Amino acid sequence: MKVLIIGANGKIGRILSERLSTSEKYKPTTFIRKEEQRAYFEEIGVPVIIESLESSEEVIGKVVKGFDAIVFTAGSGGKTGFDKTLEIDLDGAVKAIHAAENHQVKRFVMVSAARADDRSYWNQSSIKPYYIAKHYADKELTRSELDYTILRPVRLTDEYEARKVKMTNDPSQLEREIPRTAVAEIIMAVLENEATFRKTIEMSSGEHSISEALKKYIDQN
């Protein structure tokens, strides 16, 4: 499976790129924004495409054409203003969704945020525009014809081990944190799992291994 990782230079994207690069099942390619980010991926043997989510939908379409799956884990980051959040997390995601539809890339995995549908929660947050961006990007994906899975993790941590996790439809059941490593491994677990197509999964650290938590979620949905 040829997988394009959009936002590969982020922490989740780097972990996922490393994991996929050692798998016999996947051929990852990274979609990154800057030339100086190239060296890391070349060192681990992953091809690079340098392009920007601020480019036109037509340009992004030329990038995604020919891939079997897209993983969207891009974000503007905490060092930019909310204008960039809207431009990357919302408009960039929407352009990638439309490009995938236009070029028959059916599989699309979106890394979103827990409680992205809970407006009462947004109002308590200092990053309300971030949740608004995630909410409407997710909504556009659910309206598409793509075989999507939306993953909604809680606050991300940098622990090396994935540990145990929880997957649910009810964000009130979630713990406060989840390792980025776990998110990357969950992406791998759902990539070819048709039982996760057109599903939105809220997730955090929890009581089960990734395979156990995913099976429990599928059985309940």
C-alpha positions, 0 to 999 in steps of 0.5 A, spaced: 500 500 500 502 506 497 501 511 503 502 519 503 503 522 510 501 529 510 504 533 516 510 528 516 515 532 520 510 533 526 512 528 532 506 523 530 508 523 522 515 522 524 514 516 528 509 513 523 514 514 517 519 510 521 514 504 523 511 504 516 518 504 513 520 498 516 514 494 514 513 490 508 506 491 507 507 499 506 510 504 501 510 511 505 512 517 502 512 524 506 509 530 504 513 536 508 513 543 507 521 545 508 527 543 504 531 542 511 526 537 513 528 532 508 534 529 511 531 526 516 526 522 512 532 520 507 536 517 513 530 512 514 529 511 507 522 514 506 521 518 499 519 526 500 515 530 496 516 538 498 509 542 498 505 546 502 498 545 504 497 553 502 498 551 495 492 550 491 487 544 491 490 543 483 497 542 486 495 538 492 491 533 487 498 532 483 501 530 489 496 525 492 495 522 485 497 515 485 497 513 492 492 508 495 491 512 502 492 518 505 494 520 513 493 527 514 496 529 521 498 536 519 497 542 524 500 549 524 503 548 531 503 552 537 507 557 535 503 560 529 497 564 530 490 562 529 490 564 522 494 559 520 490 554 524 484 555 520 489 555 513 492 549 515 488 545 520 481 547 516 483 549 509 489 545 508 485 539 510 479 540 506 483 541 500 487 534 501 480 531 502 477 534 495 484 532 492 483 525 494 476 525 492 478 528 485 484 523 484 480 516 487 484 516 493 479 512 497 482 511 504 483 517 508 485 517 515 485 524 519 488 525 526 483 530 529 482 532 536 478 529 542 471 533 543 471 536 536 464 536 536 463 538 543 462 546 543 461 547 550 468 544 551 471 549 546 468 554 550 472 552 556 478 552 552 484 557 550 484 554 543 477 554 541 479 556 534 483 549 533 477 545 535 473 549 530 478 548 525 478 540 527 470 540 527 469 543 520 475 539 517 472 532 520 465 534 518 467 535 510 471 528 511 464 525 513 460 528 507 465 525 502 465 519 499 472 517 502 473 511 506 475 515 512 477 514 519 477 520 524 482 519 530 481 523 535 486 523 541 486 527 547 492 531 550 499 528 546 505 526 550 512 524 548 513 517 552 516 512 548 512 506 549 505 506 546 502 503 553 494 501 553 489 505 550 481 506 550 477 507 544 470 510 544 464 514 541 464 518 548 469 523 549 467 523 557 470 516 558 477 518 556 483 519 560 487 526 560 493 523 555 495 519 550 502 518 547 504 520 540 507 513 539 500 510 541 496 514 535 502 512 530 500 505 532 493 506 532 494 509 525 497 503 522 492 498 526 486 502 522 489 503 515 487 497 512 481 495 517 475 495 513 471 495 520 474 502 521 471 505 515 467 511 516 468 511 523 470 516 528 474 514 534 475 518 540 481 515 544 486 516 550 490 512 554 486 506 557 486 499 560 487 495 553 492 493 548 491 497 541 489 490 538 484 489 544 481 496 544 480 496 537 476 489 537 472 492 543 470 498 539 469 495 532 464 489 536 460 495 539 460 499 533 
